[in-house]
Amino acid sequence: MQIAKVRGTVVSTYKDPSLRGTKFLFLQYLDDAGEPLPKYEVAADIVGAGINEWVLVSRGSAARQVGESDKRPIDAMVVGIIDTVSVDNSMLYSKKDQY
């Protein structure tokens, strides 16, 4: 899994029928210091993440094993909303400090 920040949403009127009702998010990946990387991805969201939240992203075949998504053409899935991240006993991110 990787850590990313939700930057926005993606709306697609025309898509594969198996993707109807799927929420898509525009994500920016973060490095080990919590800084944004120049790497973006669109991912399906099953947890209801919102703008600016840090999330856990599962990719590839692991993303397709969540729920009924194994029959959908999904490459990346937001599988968790992060509450806290600590590195070397130091708090890197806390959701409660963001609001």
mmCIF file as gemmi writes it, N, C-alpha and C atoms, coordinates in Angstrom:
data_model
loop_
_atom_site.group_PDB
_atom_site.id
_atom_site.type_symbol
_atom_site.label_atom_id
_atom_site.label_alt_id
_atom_site.label_comp_id
_atom_site.label_asym_id
_atom_site.label_entity_id
_atom_site.label_seq_id
_atom_site.pdbx_PDB_ins_code
_atom_site.Cartn_x
_atom_site.Cartn_y
_atom_site.Cartn_z
_atom_site.occupancy
_atom_site.B_iso_or_equiv
_atom_site.pdbx_formal_charge
_atom_site.auth_seq_id
_atom_site.auth_asym_id
_atom_site.pdbx_PDB_model_num
ATOM 1 N N . MET Axp A 1 ? 0.83 -1.181 0 1 0 ? 1 A 1
ATOM 2 C CA . MET Axp A 1 ? 0 0 0 1 0 ? 1 A 1
ATOM 3 C C . MET Axp A 1 ? 0.877 1.247 0 1 0 ? 1 A 1
ATOM 4 N N . GLN Axp A 2 ? 0.278 2.329 -0.436 1 0 ? 2 A 1
ATOM 5 C CA . GLN Axp A 2 ? 0.968 3.61 -0.471 1 0 ? 2 A 1
ATOM 6 C C . GLN Axp A 2 ? 0.103 4.67 0.208 1 0 ? 2 A 1
ATOM 7 N N . ILE Axp A 3 ? 0.753 5.77 0.595 1 0 ? 3 A 1
ATOM 8 C CA . ILE Axp A 3 ? 0.04 6.888 1.207 1 0 ? 3 A 1
ATOM 9 C C . ILE Axp A 3 ? -0.105 8.001 0.173 1 0 ? 3 A 1
ATOM 10 N N . ALA Axp A 4 ? -1.309 8.546 0.101 1 0 ? 4 A 1
ATOM 11 C CA . ALA Axp A 4 ? -1.575 9.638 -0.84 1 0 ? 4 A 1
ATOM 12 C C . ALA Axp A 4 ? -2.501 10.646 -0.176 1 0 ? 4 A 1
ATOM 13 N N . LYS Axp A 5 ? -2.557 11.825 -0.778 1 0 ? 5 A 1
ATOM 14 C CA . LYS Axp A 5 ? -3.458 12.882 -0.326 1 0 ? 5 A 1
ATOM 15 C C . LYS Axp A 5 ? -4.521 13.086 -1.401 1 0 ? 5 A 1
ATOM 16 N N . VAL Axp A 6 ? -5.77 13.19 -0.971 1 0 ? 6 A 1
ATOM 17 C CA . VAL Axp A 6 ? -6.866 13.413 -1.915 1 0 ? 6 A 1
ATOM 18 C C . VAL Axp A 6 ? -6.82 14.863 -2.369 1 0 ? 6 A 1
ATOM 19 N N . ARG Axp A 7 ? -6.665 15.076 -3.666 1 0 ? 7 A 1
ATOM 20 C CA . ARG Axp A 7 ? -6.595 16.418 -4.242 1 0 ? 7 A 1
ATOM 21 C C . ARG Axp A 7 ? -7.886 16.841 -4.911 1 0 ? 7 A 1
ATOM 22 N N . GLY Axp A 8 ? -8.706 15.87 -5.299 1 0 ? 8 A 1
ATOM 23 C CA . GLY Axp A 8 ? -9.952 16.214 -5.968 1 0 ? 8 A 1
ATOM 24 C C . GLY Axp A 8 ? -10.744 14.982 -6.345 1 0 ? 8 A 1
ATOM 25 N N . THR Axp A 9 ? -11.792 15.21 -7.104 1 0 ? 9 A 1
ATOM 26 C CA . THR Axp A 9 ? -12.641 14.115 -7.573 1 0 ? 9 A 1
ATOM 27 C C . THR Axp A 9 ? -12.586 14.044 -9.09 1 0 ? 9 A 1
ATOM 28 N N . VAL Axp A 10 ? -12.944 12.906 -9.616 1 0 ? 10 A 1
ATOM 29 C CA . VAL Axp A 10 ? -12.993 12.702 -11.062 1 0 ? 10 A 1
ATOM 30 C C . VAL Axp A 10 ? -14.394 12.199 -11.401 1 0 ? 10 A 1
ATOM 31 N N . VAL Axp A 11 ? -15.046 12.887 -12.327 1 0 ? 11 A 1
ATOM 32 C CA . VAL Axp A 11 ? -16.385 12.489 -12.76 1 0 ? 11 A 1
ATOM 33 C C . VAL Axp A 11 ? -16.296 12.029 -14.207 1 0 ? 11 A 1
ATOM 34 N N . SER Axp A 12 ? -16.844 10.853 -14.463 1 0 ? 12 A 1
ATOM 35 C CA . SER Axp A 12 ? -16.837 10.286 -15.806 1 0 ? 12 A 1
ATOM 36 C C . SER Axp A 12 ? -18.252 9.839 -16.153 1 0 ? 12 A 1
ATOM 37 N N . THR Axp A 13 ? -18.852 10.518 -17.112 1 0 ? 13 A 1
ATOM 38 C CA . THR Axp A 13 ? -20.213 10.186 -17.511 1 0 ? 13 A 1
ATOM 39 C C . THR Axp A 13 ? -20.258 8.872 -18.275 1 0 ? 13 A 1
ATOM 40 N N . TYR Axp A 14 ? -19.302 8.678 -19.177 1 0 ? 14 A 1
ATOM 41 C CA . TYR Axp A 14 ? -19.257 7.465 -19.983 1 0 ? 14 A 1
ATOM 42 C C . TYR Axp A 14 ? -18.13 6.573 -19.486 1 0 ? 14 A 1
ATOM 43 N N . LYS Axp A 15 ? -18.495 5.355 -19.063 1 0 ? 15 A 1
ATOM 44 C CA . LYS Axp A 15 ? -17.509 4.405 -18.547 1 0 ? 15 A 1
ATOM 45 C C . LYS Axp A 15 ? -18.048 2.991 -18.684 1 0 ? 15 A 1
ATOM 46 N N . ASP Axp A 16 ? -17.194 2.039 -18.396 1 0 ? 16 A 1
ATOM 47 C CA . ASP Axp A 16 ? -17.595 0.644 -18.413 1 0 ? 16 A 1
ATOM 48 C C . ASP Axp A 16 ? -18.787 0.464 -17.473 1 0 ? 16 A 1
ATOM 49 N N . PRO Axp A 17 ? -19.795 -0.282 -17.899 1 0 ? 17 A 1
ATOM 50 C CA . PRO Axp A 17 ? -20.984 -0.459 -17.055 1 0 ? 17 A 1
ATOM 51 C C . PRO Axp A 17 ? -20.676 -0.979 -15.652 1 0 ? 17 A 1
ATOM 52 N N . SER Axp A 18 ? -19.618 -1.755 -15.49 1 0 ? 18 A 1
ATOM 53 C CA . SER Axp A 18 ? -19.281 -2.294 -14.167 1 0 ? 18 A 1
ATOM 54 C C . SER Axp A 18 ? -18.79 -1.215 -13.207 1 0 ? 18 A 1
ATOM 55 N N . LEU Axp A 19 ? -18.491 -0.021 -13.729 1 0 ? 19 A 1
ATOM 56 C CA . LEU Axp A 19 ? -17.997 1.072 -12.894 1 0 ? 19 A 1
ATOM 57 C C . LEU Axp A 19 ? -19.083 2.055 -12.482 1 0 ? 19 A 1
ATOM 58 N N . ARG Axp A 20 ? -20.313 1.811 -12.901 1 0 ? 20 A 1
ATOM 59 C CA . ARG Axp A 20 ? -21.413 2.703 -12.522 1 0 ? 20 A 1
ATOM 60 C C . ARG Axp A 20 ? -21.551 2.74 -11.012 1 0 ? 20 A 1
ATOM 61 N N . GLY Axp A 21 ? -21.687 3.943 -10.478 1 0 ? 21 A 1
ATOM 62 C CA . GLY Axp A 21 ? -21.838 4.116 -9.041 1 0 ? 21 A 1
ATOM 63 C C . GLY Axp A 21 ? -20.533 4.151 -8.271 1 0 ? 21 A 1
ATOM 64 N N . THR Axp A 22 ? -19.417 4.034 -8.97 1 0 ? 22 A 1
ATOM 65 C CA . THR Axp A 22 ? -18.112 4.065 -8.323 1 0 ? 22 A 1
ATOM 66 C C . THR Axp A 22 ? -17.624 5.502 -8.207 1 0 ? 22 A 1
ATOM 67 N N . LYS Axp A 23 ? -17.19 5.897 -7.023 1 0 ? 23 A 1
ATOM 68 C CA . LYS Axp A 23 ? -16.634 7.229 -6.789 1 0 ? 23 A 1
ATOM 69 C C . LYS Axp A 23 ? -15.144 7.186 -7.123 1 0 ? 23 A 1
ATOM 70 N N . PHE Axp A 24 ? -14.677 8.174 -7.861 1 0 ? 24 A 1
ATOM 71 C CA . PHE Axp A 24 ? -13.261 8.257 -8.223 1 0 ? 24 A 1
ATOM 72 C C . PHE Axp A 24 ? -12.629 9.493 -7.598 1 0 ? 24 A 1
ATOM 73 N N . LEU Axp A 25 ? -11.414 9.318 -7.085 1 0 ? 25 A 1
ATOM 74 C CA . LEU Axp A 25 ? -10.666 10.414 -6.48 1 0 ? 25 A 1
ATOM 75 C C . LEU Axp A 25 ? -9.371 10.658 -7.233 1 0 ? 25 A 1
ATOM 76 N N . PHE Axp A 26 ? -8.957 11.914 -7.257 1 0 ? 26 A 1
ATOM 77 C CA . PHE Axp A 26 ? -7.681 12.309 -7.846 1 0 ? 26 A 1
ATOM 78 C C . PHE Axp A 26 ? -6.69 12.417 -6.689 1 0 ? 26 A 1
ATOM 79 N N . LEU Axp A 27 ? -5.664 11.575 -6.69 1 0 ? 27 A 1
ATOM 80 C CA . LEU Axp A 27 ? -4.721 11.459 -5.577 1 0 ? 27 A 1
ATOM 81 C C . LEU Axp A 27 ? -3.333 11.942 -5.954 1 0 ? 27 A 1
ATOM 82 N N . GLN Axp A 28 ? -2.617 12.472 -4.964 1 0 ? 28 A 1
ATOM 83 C CA . GLN Axp A 28 ? -1.207 12.807 -5.118 1 0 ? 28 A 1
ATOM 84 C C . GLN Axp A 28 ? -0.446 12.009 -4.053 1 0 ? 28 A 1
ATOM 85 N N . TYR Axp A 29 ? 0.535 11.237 -4.507 1 0 ? 29 A 1
ATOM 86 C CA . TYR Axp A 29 ? 1.313 10.416 -3.583 1 0 ? 29 A 1
ATOM 87 C C . TYR Axp A 29 ? 2.249 11.268 -2.74 1 0 ? 29 A 1
ATOM 88 N N . LEU Axp A 30 ? 2.561 10.763 -1.522 1 0 ? 30 A 1
ATOM 89 C CA . LEU Axp A 30 ? 3.409 11.473 -0.571 1 0 ? 30 A 1
ATOM 90 C C . LEU Axp A 30 ? 4.679 10.668 -0.301 1 0 ? 30 A 1
ATOM 91 N N . ASP Axp A 31 ? 5.787 11.387 0.004 1 0 ? 31 A 1
ATOM 92 C CA . ASP Axp A 31 ? 7.03 10.697 0.34 1 0 ? 31 A 1
ATOM 93 C C . ASP Axp A 31 ? 7.068 10.372 1.831 1 0 ? 31 A 1
ATOM 94 N N . ASP Axp A 32 ? 8.192 9.824 2.309 1 0 ? 32 A 1
ATOM 95 C CA . ASP Axp A 32 ? 8.285 9.397 3.699 1 0 ? 32 A 1
ATOM 96 C C . ASP Axp A 32 ? 8.329 10.553 4.697 1 0 ? 32 A 1
ATOM 97 N N . ALA Axp A 33 ? 8.434 11.778 4.197 1 0 ? 33 A 1
ATOM 98 C CA . ALA Axp A 33 ? 8.376 12.962 5.062 1 0 ? 33 A 1
ATOM 99 C C . ALA Axp A 33 ? 7.012 13.652 4.967 1 0 ? 33 A 1
ATOM 100 N N . GLY Axp A 34 ? 6.089 13.046 4.214 1 0 ? 34 A 1
ATOM 101 C CA . GLY Axp A 34 ? 4.764 13.628 4.049 1 0 ? 34 A 1
ATOM 102 C C . GLY Axp A 34 ? 4.69 14.708 2.999 1 0 ? 34 A 1
ATOM 103 N N . GLU Axp A 35 ? 5.766 14.856 2.228 1 0 ? 35 A 1
ATOM 104 C CA . GLU Axp A 35 ? 5.8 15.867 1.164 1 0 ? 35 A 1
ATOM 105 C C . GLU Axp A 35 ? 5.21 15.3 -0.123 1 0 ? 35 A 1
ATOM 106 N N . PRO Axp A 36 ? 4.495 16.13 -0.891 1 0 ? 36 A 1
ATOM 107 C CA . PRO Axp A 36 ? 3.9 15.653 -2.138 1 0 ? 36 A 1
ATOM 108 C C . PRO Axp A 36 ? 4.95 15.272 -3.172 1 0 ? 36 A 1
ATOM 109 N N . LEU Axp A 37 ? 4.7 14.162 -3.834 1 0 ? 37 A 1
ATOM 110 C CA . LEU Axp A 37 ? 5.535 13.713 -4.944 1 0 ? 37 A 1
ATOM 111 C C . LEU Axp A 37 ? 4.881 14.154 -6.249 1 0 ? 37 A 1
ATOM 112 N N . PRO Axp A 38 ? 5.655 14.249 -7.321 1 0 ? 38 A 1
ATOM 113 C CA . PRO Axp A 38 ? 5.049 14.616 -8.618 1 0 ? 38 A 1
ATOM 114 C C . PRO Axp A 38 ? 4.403 13.393 -9.279 1 0 ? 38 A 1
ATOM 115 N N . LYS Axp A 39 ? 3.659 12.625 -8.497 1 0 ? 39 A 1
ATOM 116 C CA . LYS Axp A 39 ? 3.015 11.406 -8.987 1 0 ? 39 A 1
ATOM 117 C C . LYS Axp A 39 ? 1.545 11.447 -8.599 1 0 ? 39 A 1
ATOM 118 N N . TYR Axp A 40 ? 0.688 11.346 -9.595 1 0 ? 40 A 1
ATOM 119 C CA . TYR Axp A 40 ? -0.75 11.419 -9.39 1 0 ? 40 A 1
ATOM 120 C C . TYR Axp A 40 ? -1.41 10.142 -9.897 1 0 ? 40 A 1
ATOM 121 N N . GLU Axp A 41 ? -2.597 9.868 -9.38 1 0 ? 41 A 1
ATOM 122 C CA . GLU Axp A 41 ? -3.34 8.696 -9.833 1 0 ? 41 A 1
ATOM 123 C C . GLU Axp A 41 ? -4.82 8.898 -9.548 1 0 ? 41 A 1
ATOM 124 N N . VAL Axp A 42 ? -5.639 8.282 -10.372 1 0 ? 42 A 1
ATOM 125 C CA . VAL Axp A 42 ? -7.074 8.229 -10.127 1 0 ? 42 A 1
ATOM 126 C C . VAL Axp A 42 ? -7.351 6.878 -9.496 1 0 ? 42 A 1
ATOM 127 N N . ALA Axp A 43 ? -8.098 6.877 -8.395 1 0 ? 43 A 1
ATOM 128 C CA . ALA Axp A 43 ? -8.406 5.633 -7.697 1 0 ? 43 A 1
ATOM 129 C C . ALA Axp A 43 ? -9.882 5.584 -7.346 1 0 ? 43 A 1
ATOM 130 N N . ALA Axp A 44 ? -10.426 4.375 -7.349 1 0 ? 44 A 1
ATOM 131 C CA . ALA Axp A 44 ? -11.783 4.177 -6.868 1 0 ? 44 A 1
ATOM 132 C C . ALA Axp A 44 ? -11.764 4.316 -5.349 1 0 ? 44 A 1
ATOM 133 N N . ASP Axp A 45 ? -12.869 4.767 -4.786 1 0 ? 45 A 1
ATOM 134 C CA . ASP Axp A 45 ? -12.945 5.006 -3.341 1 0 ? 45 A 1
ATOM 135 C C . ASP Axp A 45 ? -14.084 4.195 -2.748 1 0 ? 45 A 1
ATOM 136 N N . ILE Axp A 46 ? -13.765 3.337 -1.756 1 0 ? 46 A 1
ATOM 137 C CA . ILE Axp A 46 ? -14.815 2.56 -1.093 1 0 ? 46 A 1
ATOM 138 C C . ILE Axp A 46 ? -15.021 2.986 0.354 1 0 ? 46 A 1
ATOM 139 N N . VAL Axp A 47 ? -14.258 3.986 0.809 1 0 ? 47 A 1
ATOM 140 C CA . VAL Axp A 47 ? -14.335 4.38 2.214 1 0 ? 47 A 1
ATOM 141 C C . VAL Axp A 47 ? -14.907 5.776 2.433 1 0 ? 47 A 1
ATOM 142 N N . GLY Axp A 48 ? -15.191 6.505 1.374 1 0 ? 48 A 1
ATOM 143 C CA . GLY Axp A 48 ? -15.789 7.835 1.513 1 0 ? 48 A 1
ATOM 144 C C . GLY Axp A 48 ? -14.808 8.925 1.897 1 0 ? 48 A 1
ATOM 145 N N . ALA Axp A 49 ? -13.593 8.861 1.362 1 0 ? 49 A 1
ATOM 146 C CA . ALA Axp A 49 ? -12.567 9.867 1.67 1 0 ? 49 A 1
ATOM 147 C C . ALA Axp A 49 ? -12.936 11.215 1.06 1 0 ? 49 A 1
ATOM 148 N N . GLY Axp A 50 ? -12.414 12.279 1.683 1 0 ? 50 A 1
ATOM 149 C CA . GLY Axp A 50 ? -12.695 13.629 1.22 1 0 ? 50 A 1
ATOM 150 C C . GLY Axp A 50 ? -11.433 14.383 0.834 1 0 ? 50 A 1
ATOM 151 N N . ILE Axp A 51 ? -11.62 15.555 0.269 1 0 ? 51 A 1
ATOM 152 C CA . ILE Axp A 51 ? -10.523 16.406 -0.169 1 0 ? 51 A 1
ATOM 153 C C . ILE Axp A 51 ? -9.565 16.676 0.993 1 0 ? 51 A 1
ATOM 154 N N . ASN Axp A 52 ? -8.265 16.624 0.706 1 0 ? 52 A 1
ATOM 155 C CA . ASN Axp A 52 ? -7.156 16.879 1.638 1 0 ? 52 A 1
ATOM 156 C C . ASN Axp A 52 ? -6.923 15.789 2.678 1 0 ? 52 A 1
ATOM 157 N N . GLU Axp A 53 ? -7.732 14.737 2.695 1 0 ? 53 A 1
ATOM 158 C CA . GLU Axp A 53 ? -7.459 13.647 3.626 1 0 ? 53 A 1
ATOM 159 C C . GLU Axp A 53 ? -6.312 12.78 3.112 1 0 ? 53 A 1
ATOM 160 N N . TRP Axp A 54 ? -5.545 12.227 4.053 1 0 ? 54 A 1
ATOM 161 C CA . TRP Axp A 54 ? -4.511 11.252 3.716 1 0 ? 54 A 1
ATOM 162 C C . TRP Axp A 54 ? -5.177 9.886 3.697 1 0 ? 54 A 1
ATOM 163 N N . VAL Axp A 55 ? -4.832 9.094 2.681 1 0 ? 55 A 1
ATOM 164 C CA . VAL Axp A 55 ? -5.484 7.804 2.499 1 0 ? 55 A 1
ATOM 165 C C . VAL Axp A 55 ? -4.478 6.701 2.213 1 0 ? 55 A 1
ATOM 166 N N . LEU Axp A 56 ? -4.918 5.458 2.429 1 0 ? 56 A 1
ATOM 167 C CA . LEU Axp A 56 ? -4.159 4.275 2.048 1 0 ? 56 A 1
ATOM 168 C C . LEU Axp A 56 ? -4.659 3.81 0.696 1 0 ? 56 A 1
ATOM 169 N N . VAL Axp A 57 ? -3.73 3.563 -0.218 1 0 ? 57 A 1
ATOM 170 C CA . VAL Axp A 57 ? -4.086 3.168 -1.57 1 0 ? 57 A 1
ATOM 171 C C . VAL Axp A 57 ? -3.521 1.784 -1.852 1 0 ? 57 A 1
ATOM 172 N N . SER Axp A 58 ? -4.381 0.902 -2.293 1 0 ? 58 A 1
ATOM 173 C CA . SER Axp A 58 ? -3.963 -0.43 -2.722 1 0 ? 58 A 1
ATOM 174 C C . SER Axp A 58 ? -3.977 -0.424 -4.247 1 0 ? 58 A 1
ATOM 175 N N . ARG Axp A 59 ? -2.969 -1.069 -4.846 1 0 ? 59 A 1
ATOM 176 C CA . ARG Axp A 59 ? -2.858 -1.016 -6.309 1 0 ? 59 A 1
ATOM 177 C C . ARG Axp A 59 ? -2.8 -2.414 -6.9 1 0 ? 59 A 1
ATOM 178 N N . GLY Axp A 60 ? -3.07 -2.479 -8.208 1 0 ? 60 A 1
ATOM 179 C CA . GLY Axp A 60 ? -2.961 -3.737 -8.945 1 0 ? 60 A 1
ATOM 180 C C . GLY Axp A 60 ? -3.988 -4.769 -8.525 1 0 ? 60 A 1
ATOM 181 N N . SER Axp A 61 ? -3.589 -6.036 -8.543 1 0 ? 61 A 1
ATOM 182 C CA . SER Axp A 61 ? -4.535 -7.113 -8.241 1 0 ? 61 A 1
ATOM 183 C C . SER Axp A 61 ? -5.065 -7.022 -6.816 1 0 ? 61 A 1
ATOM 184 N N . ALA Axp A 62 ? -4.278 -6.479 -5.888 1 0 ? 62 A 1
ATOM 185 C CA . ALA Axp A 62 ? -4.753 -6.316 -4.512 1 0 ? 62 A 1
ATOM 186 C C . ALA Axp A 62 ? -5.949 -5.366 -4.454 1 0 ? 62 A 1
ATOM 187 N N . ALA Axp A 63 ? -5.969 -4.356 -5.305 1 0 ? 63 A 1
ATOM 188 C CA . ALA Axp A 63 ? -7.085 -3.404 -5.33 1 0 ? 63 A 1
ATOM 189 C C . ALA Axp A 63 ? -8.355 -4.075 -5.824 1 0 ? 63 A 1
ATOM 190 N N . ARG Axp A 64 ? -8.211 -5.029 -6.711 1 0 ? 64 A 1
ATOM 191 C CA . ARG Axp A 64 ? -9.382 -5.707 -7.266 1 0 ? 64 A 1
ATOM 192 C C . ARG Axp A 64 ? -9.963 -6.755 -6.325 1 0 ? 64 A 1
ATOM 193 N N . GLN Axp A 65 ? -9.277 -7.094 -5.257 1 0 ? 65 A 1
ATOM 194 C CA . GLN Axp A 65 ? -9.761 -8.118 -4.338 1 0 ? 65 A 1
ATOM 195 C C . GLN Axp A 65 ? -10.668 -7.554 -3.251 1 0 ? 65 A 1
ATOM 196 N N . VAL Axp A 66 ? -10.881 -6.257 -3.252 1 0 ? 66 A 1
ATOM 197 C CA . VAL Axp A 66 ? -11.725 -5.61 -2.245 1 0 ? 66 A 1
ATOM 198 C C . VAL Axp A 66 ? -13.175 -5.678 -2.688 1 0 ? 66 A 1
ATOM 199 N N . GLY Axp A 67 ? -14.02 -6.214 -1.828 1 0 ? 67 A 1
ATOM 200 C CA . GLY Axp A 67 ? -15.452 -6.278 -2.132 1 0 ? 67 A 1
ATOM 201 C C . GLY Axp A 67 ? -15.738 -7.008 -3.423 1 0 ? 67 A 1
ATOM 202 N N . GLU Axp A 68 ? -16.556 -6.408 -4.265 1 0 ? 68 A 1
ATOM 203 C CA . GLU Axp A 68 ? -16.921 -7.011 -5.554 1 0 ? 68 A 1
ATOM 204 C C . GLU Axp A 68 ? -16.099 -6.437 -6.7 1 0 ? 68 A 1
ATOM 205 N N . SER Axp A 69 ? -14.997 -5.76 -6.388 1 0 ? 69 A 1
ATOM 206 C CA . SER Axp A 69 ? -14.237 -5.071 -7.425 1 0 ? 69 A 1
ATOM 207 C C . SER Axp A 69 ? -13.395 -6 -8.287 1 0 ? 69 A 1
ATOM 208 N N . ASP Axp A 70 ? -13.354 -7.325 -7.966 1 0 ? 70 A 1
ATOM 209 C CA . ASP Axp A 70 ? -12.551 -8.24 -8.767 1 0 ? 70 A 1
ATOM 210 C C . ASP Axp A 70 ? -13.093 -8.403 -10.177 1 0 ? 70 A 1
ATOM 211 N N . LYS Axp A 71 ? -14.309 -7.956 -10.394 1 0 ? 71 A 1
ATOM 212 C CA . LYS Axp A 71 ? -14.904 -8.037 -11.728 1 0 ? 71 A 1
ATOM 213 C C . LYS Axp A 71 ? -14.887 -6.699 -12.452 1 0 ? 71 A 1
ATOM 214 N N . ARG Axp A 72 ? -14.238 -5.691 -11.833 1 0 ? 72 A 1
ATOM 215 C CA . ARG Axp A 72 ? -14.191 -4.358 -12.426 1 0 ? 72 A 1
ATOM 216 C C . ARG Axp A 72 ? -12.762 -4.012 -12.834 1 0 ? 72 A 1
ATOM 217 N N . PRO Axp A 73 ? -12.606 -3.218 -13.879 1 0 ? 73 A 1
ATOM 218 C CA . PRO Axp A 73 ? -11.258 -2.824 -14.34 1 0 ? 73 A 1
ATOM 219 C C . PRO Axp A 73 ? -10.675 -1.7 -13.479 1 0 ? 73 A 1
ATOM 220 N N . ILE Axp A 74 ? -10.294 -2.033 -12.244 1 0 ? 74 A 1
ATOM 221 C CA . ILE Axp A 74 ? -9.771 -1.037 -11.314 1 0 ? 74 A 1
ATOM 222 C C . ILE Axp A 74 ? -8.305 -1.325 -11.034 1 0 ? 74 A 1
ATOM 223 N N . ASP Axp A 75 ? -7.463 -0.301 -11.18 1 0 ? 75 A 1
ATOM 224 C CA . ASP Axp A 75 ? -6.026 -0.407 -10.926 1 0 ? 75 A 1
ATOM 225 C C . ASP Axp A 75 ? -5.63 0.059 -9.536 1 0 ? 75 A 1
ATOM 226 N N . ALA Axp A 76 ? -6.402 0.987 -8.973 1 0 ? 76 A 1
ATOM 227 C CA . ALA Axp A 76 ? -6.073 1.546 -7.663 1 0 ? 76 A 1
ATOM 228 C C . ALA Axp A 76 ? -7.366 1.758 -6.876 1 0 ? 76 A 1
ATOM 229 N N . MET Axp A 77 ? -7.289 1.47 -5.56 1 0 ? 77 A 1
ATOM 230 C CA . MET Axp A 77 ? -8.461 1.584 -4.704 1 0 ? 77 A 1
ATOM 231 C C . MET Axp A 77 ? -8.066 2.24 -3.386 1 0 ? 77 A 1
ATOM 232 N N . VAL Axp A 78 ? -8.819 3.261 -2.982 1 0 ? 78 A 1
ATOM 233 C CA . VAL Axp A 78 ? -8.633 3.85 -1.663 1 0 ? 78 A 1
ATOM 234 C C . VAL Axp A 78 ? -9.313 2.902 -0.678 1 0 ? 78 A 1
ATOM 235 N N . VAL Axp A 79 ? -8.51 2.322 0.228 1 0 ? 79 A 1
ATOM 236 C CA . VAL Axp A 79 ? -9.021 1.301 1.135 1 0 ? 79 A 1
ATOM 237 C C . VAL Axp A 79 ? -9.037 1.753 2.594 1 0 ? 79 A 1
ATOM 238 N N . GLY Axp A 80 ? -8.509 2.952 2.881 1 0 ? 80 A 1
ATOM 239 C CA . GLY Axp A 80 ? -8.514 3.447 4.251 1 0 ? 80 A 1
ATOM 240 C C . GLY Axp A 80 ? -8.263 4.934 4.315 1 0 ? 80 A 1
ATOM 241 N N . ILE Axp A 81 ? -8.836 5.571 5.339 1 0 ? 81 A 1
ATOM 242 C CA . ILE Axp A 81 ? -8.577 6.975 5.633 1 0 ? 81 A 1
ATOM 243 C C . ILE Axp A 81 ? -7.648 7 6.835 1 0 ? 81 A 1
ATOM 244 N N . ILE Axp A 82 ? -6.536 7.698 6.715 1 0 ? 82 A 1
ATOM 245 C CA . ILE Axp A 82 ? -5.509 7.691 7.747 1 0 ? 82 A 1
ATOM 246 C C . ILE Axp A 82 ? -5.859 8.66 8.873 1 0 ? 82 A 1
ATOM 247 N N . ASP Axp A 83 ? -5.723 8.175 10.113 1 0 ? 83 A 1
ATOM 248 C CA . ASP Axp A 83 ? -5.915 9.021 11.289 1 0 ? 83 A 1
ATOM 249 C C . ASP Axp A 83 ? -4.594 9.634 11.733 1 0 ? 83 A 1
ATOM 250 N N . THR Axp A 84 ? -3.55 8.807 11.834 1 0 ? 84 A 1
ATOM 251 C CA . THR Axp A 84 ? -2.225 9.3 12.231 1 0 ? 84 A 1
ATOM 252 C C . THR Axp A 84 ? -1.136 8.517 11.521 1 0 ? 84 A 1
ATOM 253 N N . VAL Axp A 85 ? 0.018 9.177 11.341 1 0 ? 85 A 1
ATOM 254 C CA . VAL Axp A 85 ? 1.234 8.537 10.848 1 0 ? 85 A 1
ATOM 255 C C . VAL Axp A 85 ? 2.372 9.008 11.736 1 0 ? 85 A 1
ATOM 256 N N . SER Axp A 86 ? 3.111 8.072 12.301 1 0 ? 86 A 1
ATOM 257 C CA . SER Axp A 86 ? 4.294 8.446 13.078 1 0 ? 86 A 1
ATOM 258 C C . SER Axp A 86 ? 5.502 7.724 12.492 1 0 ? 86 A 1
ATOM 259 N N . VAL Axp A 87 ? 6.619 8.435 12.453 1 0 ? 87 A 1
ATOM 260 C CA . VAL Axp A 87 ? 7.872 7.902 11.927 1 0 ? 87 A 1
ATOM 261 C C . VAL Axp A 87 ? 8.959 8.184 12.96 1 0 ? 87 A 1
ATOM 262 N N . ASP Axp A 88 ? 9.705 7.15 13.332 1 0 ? 88 A 1
ATOM 263 C CA . ASP Axp A 88 ? 10.771 7.293 14.333 1 0 ? 88 A 1
ATOM 264 C C . ASP Axp A 88 ? 10.263 7.974 15.601 1 0 ? 88 A 1
ATOM 265 N N . ASN Axp A 89 ? 9.112 7.522 16.082 1 0 ? 89 A 1
ATOM 266 C CA . ASN Axp A 89 ? 8.487 8.05 17.31 1 0 ? 89 A 1
ATOM 267 C C . ASN Axp A 89 ? 8.144 9.535 17.247 1 0 ? 89 A 1
ATOM 268 N N . SER Axp A 90 ? 8.008 10.062 16.032 1 0 ? 90 A 1
ATOM 269 C CA . SER Axp A 90 ? 7.633 11.458 15.847 1 0 ? 90 A 1
ATOM 270 C C . SER Axp A 90 ? 6.37 11.514 14.984 1 0 ? 90 A 1
ATOM 271 N N . MET Axp A 91 ? 5.401 12.328 15.394 1 0 ? 91 A 1
ATOM 272 C CA . MET Axp A 91 ? 4.143 12.431 14.655 1 0 ? 91 A 1
ATOM 273 C C . MET Axp A 91 ? 4.358 13.166 13.342 1 0 ? 91 A 1
ATOM 274 N N . LEU Axp A 92 ? 4.119 12.465 12.24 1 0 ? 92 A 1
ATOM 275 C CA . LEU Axp A 92 ? 4.243 13.051 10.909 1 0 ? 92 A 1
ATOM 276 C C . LEU Axp A 92 ? 2.919 13.67 10.47 1 0 ? 92 A 1
ATOM 277 N N . TYR Axp A 93 ? 1.819 13.002 10.809 1 0 ? 93 A 1
ATOM 278 C CA . TYR Axp A 93 ? 0.497 13.47 10.372 1 0 ? 93 A 1
ATOM 279 C C . TYR Axp A 93 ? -0.545 13.064 11.404 1 0 ? 93 A 1
ATOM 280 N N . SER Axp A 94 ? -1.455 13.967 11.676 1 0 ? 94 A 1
ATOM 281 C CA . SER Axp A 94 ? -2.609 13.666 12.506 1 0 ? 94 A 1
ATOM 282 C C . SER Axp A 94 ? -3.824 14.329 11.872 1 0 ? 94 A 1
ATOM 283 N N . LYS Axp A 95 ? -4.807 13.532 11.569 1 0 ? 95 A 1
ATOM 284 C CA . LYS Axp A 95 ? -6.005 14.059 10.926 1 0 ? 95 A 1
ATOM 285 C C . LYS Axp A 95 ? -6.666 15.137 11.775 1 0 ? 95 A 1
ATOM 286 N N . LYS Axp A 96 ? -6.68 14.969 13.086 1 0 ? 96 A 1
ATOM 287 C CA . LYS Axp A 96 ? -7.353 15.953 13.946 1 0 ? 96 A 1
ATOM 288 C C . LYS Axp A 96 ? -6.66 17.317 13.909 1 0 ? 96 A 1
ATOM 289 N N . ASP Axp A 97 ? -5.378 17.372 13.565 1 0 ? 97 A 1
ATOM 290 C CA . ASP Axp A 97 ? -4.66 18.643 13.481 1 0 ? 97 A 1
ATOM 291 C C . ASP Axp A 97 ? -4.885 19.362 12.15 1 0 ? 97 A 1
ATOM 292 N N . GLN Axp A 98 ? -5.55 18.707 11.205 1 0 ? 98 A 1
ATOM 293 C CA . GLN Axp A 98 ? -5.751 19.28 9.876 1 0 ? 98 A 1
ATOM 294 C C . GLN Axp A 98 ? -6.988 20.165 9.803 1 0 ? 98 A 1
ATOM 295 N N . TYR Axp A 99 ? -7.876 20.061 10.771 1 0 ? 99 A 1
ATOM 296 C CA . TYR Axp A 99 ? -9.151 20.791 10.697 1 0 ? 99 A 1
ATOM 297 C C . TYR Axp A 99 ? -9.269 21.797 11.794 1 0 ? 99 A 1
